[in-house]
Amino acid sequence: MLKTIILVIHSFVAFFTAFYIFIIPSKFTYDFFFTIFNVFIVLHWILYNNECCLSYYYKKLKNKNYIAGTHTKLDDFSEIIPMNNILHYYTFAFIQILTTVSIYYAAVRTNIMSPLLTILFILVKYVYIFYNEVLGIQLNKLGRFIFGKSFIKVEKWYNSTHIHEIVAPYLNNVVFIIYCIFLIHILYKNKQRIYKFIL
């Protein structure tokens, strides 16, 4: 029963985030909290060792010895559409595209962040996601599928330079700091409107 509740909540959050700009009108209060929510999504992924807390607790219910970050596949979503089904990947890609659009327009349409900073915000998020295989995304498989032999050459070069061993220990800390700076910037830039909302 509890696993079903987690699955419903996780599905609702994913679809709400994806369709946010299509269902929620342009208003500072809504867009502000939506943008802050997306900052905390990334921060909490890092704290949960590169996975969502809902996925973690779902896996914990299946295996009480499960340790956060052991694998980042979305086991709960695979209950709806199995991961070996091509529909799973198309649905996931569709949701991620819509989520990116929602994050961008929510931040820009009410001037919560500038367009340039919002693009940087999204880029940092996806560098983190792909590098850590958050959400179960395997960059090597995705890259080979999209770019074919060109990606394989880049992958071989990357592995031969040992960049991963240099970057990996610091990447999450750097992303965490960058997102904390984004949070401070959002709060500072919008302080007058936040005061009006509170008062």
Order of alpha helices (4+ residues) and beta strands (2+ residues): alpha-alpha-alpha-alpha-alpha-alpha-alpha-alpha-alpha-alpha
